[in-house]
Amino acid sequence: MKKDTHINSGKTKSLFSTDHEDDLIIEFRNDTTSFDGKKFAQLNNKGMINNYFNAFIMEKLSQAHIPTHFKALLSHTESVVRKLDMLPIEFVVRNISAGSLCKRIGIKEGMTLRPPLFELFLKNDSLGDPLINEDYVTTFNWGAREEIIRCRELTFQVNTILQPLFLEANILLVDYKLEFGRSNGELFLGDEFTPDGCRLWDSKSREKLDKDRFRQNLGQVIESYEVAGRRLGINFPHIEEGG
């Protein structure tokens, strides 16, 4: 497969067209950001770690009949994905209280949420990704109500699949965000599933194994991503020193 034109670059990934009209190449970069890009660093091997982590999770979800855009690993930092028309919405499930939820409603971190909390956020960095609901989506034509219902259904199916998978690796799946897009009238899981977009805690110590280590200046960011991946059974290529 031939990489063609650069389409766009987000905070941590870049997209390229290919010689296959319906396929794109997604490149995971070493860039690391938080607080809507206000904090930035480059961390050695991050692009590779996230590429392999994402491929592993997407393949597990596909095996469980979740439609995803992922097709194949292409290189250490690149994957082939299906071209999608993305919904501008982040679909979030929270199993344990953490992050912005605690600040927003004044609860302590670490509370088990039963049932899990489902939230929608508008994907807009300049506005701080504001919390929205289904009526916002339909009123402003960001998606059809039937699509939101389907995305909610898929988001909770992902929870049912991944919670036990992580728990077997002695990891708590605290929360995560998903993004979906359309292709030929169908919805597919797009973007990524990596420690950049979810919270992962050691199930006993509750040590953080995700991007909160970067947000909170805890150090050992990439090392923690690697620990989480290896516990799941991901075989990463050789890790270079200096990250």
C-alpha positions as CSV (number, residue, x, y, z in Angstrom):
1,M,0.0,0.0,0.0
2,K,1.3,3.4,-1.0
3,K,1.2,6.4,1.3
4,D,0.0,9.5,-0.6
5,T,-1.1,12.9,0.5
6,H,-1.0,14.2,4.1
7,I,-4.6,15.0,5.0
8,N,-4.4,16.5,8.4
9,S,-2.6,16.2,11.8
10,G,-4.1,16.2,15.2
11,K,-2.4,16.7,18.5
12,T,-0.8,13.2,18.5
13,K,-1.6,11.5,15.1
14,S,-1.5,12.3,11.4
15,L,-3.7,11.0,8.6
16,F,-2.6,10.2,5.0
17,S,-4.5,9.1,1.9
18,T,-3.4,6.0,0.1
19,D,-3.6,4.4,-3.4
20,H,-6.8,2.7,-2.1
21,E,-9.7,5.1,-2.1
22,D,-11.4,3.7,1.0
23,D,-8.3,3.3,3.1
24,L,-6.2,5.8,5.1
25,I,-2.9,5.5,7.0
26,I,-2.9,6.7,10.5
27,E,0.5,7.6,12.0
28,F,1.0,7.7,15.7
29,R,3.5,10.3,16.7
30,N,5.7,10.8,19.8
31,D,3.8,14.0,20.6
32,T,2.1,14.1,24.0
33,T,-0.4,16.8,25.0
34,S,-2.8,17.6,27.7
35,F,-5.1,20.5,28.8
36,D,-6.2,21.0,25.1
37,G,-2.7,21.2,23.9
38,K,-1.4,23.7,26.5
39,K,1.1,21.1,27.9
40,F,3.3,19.4,25.3
41,A,6.2,17.0,25.1
42,Q,7.7,14.4,22.8
43,L,8.3,11.0,24.5
44,N,10.4,8.4,22.8
45,N,8.6,5.3,21.6
46,K,5.1,6.7,22.4
47,G,4.0,6.5,18.8
48,M,5.0,2.9,18.5
49,I,3.6,1.9,21.9
50,N,0.2,3.5,21.0
51,N,0.1,2.0,17.6
52,Y,0.6,-1.5,18.9
53,F,-1.7,-0.9,21.8
54,N,-4.5,0.3,19.6
55,A,-4.1,-2.5,17.1
56,F,-4.4,-5.1,19.9
57,I,-7.6,-3.5,21.4
58,M,-9.2,-3.0,17.9
59,E,-8.5,-6.6,17.0
60,K,-10.1,-7.8,20.3
61,L,-13.1,-5.7,19.6
62,S,-13.4,-6.9,16.0
63,Q,-13.3,-10.5,17.2
64,A,-16.3,-9.6,19.5
65,H,-18.1,-8.2,16.4
66,I,-17.7,-4.5,17.2
67,P,-17.3,-2.8,13.8
68,T,-14.0,-0.9,13.8
69,H,-12.1,1.1,11.2
70,F,-8.8,-0.8,11.9
71,K,-7.5,-3.0,9.2
72,A,-3.8,-3.8,9.8
73,L,-0.5,-2.7,11.2
74,L,1.7,-1.2,8.5
75,S,4.8,-0.2,10.4
76,H,6.0,0.4,14.0
77,T,4.1,3.7,14.1
78,E,1.5,3.3,11.3
79,S,-1.8,1.4,10.7
80,V,-4.2,1.1,7.8
81,V,-7.7,2.1,8.6
82,R,-11.0,2.5,6.9
83,K,-11.9,6.0,5.7
84,L,-14.8,7.4,7.8
85,D,-16.9,10.5,8.0
86,M,-16.4,11.1,11.7
87,L,-19.1,12.4,14.1
88,P,-17.8,15.4,16.1
89,I,-18.7,13.7,19.3
90,E,-16.7,11.9,22.1
91,F,-18.6,9.1,23.7
92,V,-17.4,8.5,27.3
93,V,-18.1,5.7,29.7
94,R,-17.0,6.1,33.4
95,N,-16.7,3.1,35.6
96,I,-14.9,4.8,38.4
97,S,-14.9,8.5,39.3
98,A,-11.8,10.4,38.1
99,G,-10.7,13.5,36.2
100,S,-13.1,16.2,35.1
101,L,-16.1,14.4,36.6
102,C,-14.8,14.9,40.1
103,K,-14.2,18.6,39.6
104,R,-17.5,19.1,37.9
105,I,-19.7,17.6,40.6
106,G,-17.5,17.7,43.6
107,I,-17.0,13.9,44.3
108,K,-13.9,12.1,45.3
109,E,-11.7,10.2,42.9
110,G,-12.0,6.4,43.0
111,M,-15.8,6.0,43.6
112,T,-17.2,2.9,41.8
113,L,-20.1,4.1,39.5
114,R,-23.0,1.7,39.3
115,P,-24.3,1.8,36.7
116,P,-21.5,3.2,34.7
117,L,-21.9,6.8,33.6
118,F,-22.4,7.6,29.9
119,E,-21.6,11.1,28.7
120,L,-21.3,13.0,25.4
121,F,-18.8,15.8,24.6
122,L,-18.5,18.0,21.6
123,K,-15.1,17.5,20.0
124,N,-13.9,21.1,19.9
125,D,-10.6,22.0,21.5
126,S,-11.2,25.7,21.3
127,L,-14.3,25.3,23.5
128,G,-12.7,22.8,25.8
129,D,-14.8,19.8,24.6
130,P,-18.0,20.9,26.3
131,L,-20.4,18.4,27.8
132,I,-23.6,18.0,25.7
133,N,-26.6,15.7,25.4
134,E,-28.5,14.0,22.6
135,D,-30.7,17.1,21.9
136,Y,-27.6,19.2,21.1
137,V,-26.5,16.5,18.6
138,T,-29.8,16.5,16.7
139,T,-30.6,20.2,17.0
140,F,-27.2,21.2,15.5
141,N,-27.2,18.3,13.0
142,W,-24.1,16.7,14.4
143,G,-25.7,13.3,14.0
144,A,-29.1,11.5,13.9
145,R,-30.8,10.3,17.1
146,E,-30.7,6.8,15.8
147,E,-26.9,7.1,15.4
148,I,-26.5,8.3,18.9
149,I,-28.5,5.4,20.2
150,R,-26.4,3.0,18.2
151,C,-23.1,4.6,19.4
152,R,-24.3,4.4,23.0
153,E,-25.1,0.7,22.5
154,L,-21.7,0.0,21.0
155,T,-19.9,2.1,23.7
156,F,-21.4,-0.1,26.4
157,Q,-20.7,-3.3,24.5
158,V,-17.0,-2.2,24.4
159,N,-17.2,-1.8,28.2
160,T,-18.6,-5.4,28.6
161,I,-15.7,-6.7,26.4
162,L,-12.8,-4.7,27.8
163,Q,-13.5,-4.5,31.5
164,P,-12.9,-8.2,32.1
165,L,-10.0,-8.2,29.6
166,F,-8.2,-5.5,31.6
167,L,-9.2,-7.0,34.9
168,E,-7.5,-10.3,33.9
169,A,-4.4,-8.2,33.5
170,N,-4.9,-6.7,37.0
171,I,-5.9,-3.4,35.5
172,L,-9.0,-1.4,36.2
173,L,-10.6,0.3,33.2
174,V,-11.6,3.5,34.9
175,D,-13.0,5.4,32.0
176,Y,-12.5,5.8,28.2
177,K,-13.7,7.8,25.2
178,L,-14.7,6.5,21.9
179,E,-15.3,8.2,18.5
180,F,-17.4,6.9,15.7
181,G,-17.7,7.6,12.0
182,R,-19.9,6.6,9.0
183,S,-19.0,4.5,6.0
184,N,-21.5,3.4,3.4
185,G,-24.4,4.0,5.8
186,E,-22.8,2.1,8.7
187,L,-21.2,3.2,11.9
188,F,-17.7,2.1,12.8
189,L,-15.5,2.7,15.8
190,G,-12.8,5.1,14.7
191,D,-9.8,7.1,16.1
192,E,-7.9,5.1,18.7
193,F,-8.1,3.1,22.0
194,T,-4.8,3.8,23.9
195,P,-3.7,5.0,27.3
196,D,-4.0,8.5,25.8
197,G,-7.8,8.2,25.7
198,C,-8.6,6.1,28.7
199,R,-7.7,5.7,32.4
200,L,-6.1,2.5,33.5
201,W,-5.2,1.8,37.2
202,D,-3.4,-1.1,38.8
203,S,-6.2,-3.1,40.3
204,K,-4.5,-3.5,43.7
205,S,-2.4,-0.4,44.2
206,R,-4.4,1.9,41.9
207,E,-1.2,3.2,40.4
208,K,-2.0,5.1,37.3
209,L,-0.9,3.6,34.0
210,D,-2.3,6.2,31.6
211,K,-1.9,9.8,30.4
212,D,-2.7,11.1,33.9
213,R,1.0,10.4,34.6
214,F,1.8,13.1,32.1
215,R,-1.0,15.5,33.2
216,Q,0.0,15.2,36.8
217,N,3.8,15.1,36.4
218,L,4.1,11.6,37.8
219,G,6.9,10.6,35.4
220,Q,7.4,7.1,33.9
221,V,4.7,7.8,31.3
222,I,5.8,5.5,28.4
223,E,7.1,2.9,30.9
224,S,3.6,2.8,32.4
225,Y,2.0,2.5,28.9
226,E,4.3,-0.4,28.2
227,V,3.5,-2.1,31.5
228,A,-0.2,-2.0,30.8
229,G,0.3,-3.3,27.3
230,R,2.6,-6.2,28.3
231,R,0.2,-7.2,31.0
232,L,-2.5,-7.5,28.3
233,G,-0.1,-9.7,26.2
234,I,1.0,-7.1,23.7
235,N,4.4,-7.9,22.1
236,F,6.1,-4.6,21.5
237,P,9.2,-4.2,19.4
238,H,12.4,-3.4,21.1
239,I,12.1,-0.3,23.2
240,E,14.9,2.3,22.7
241,E,16.3,4.0,25.7
242,G,16.0,7.7,26.3
243,G,12.2,8.2,26.4
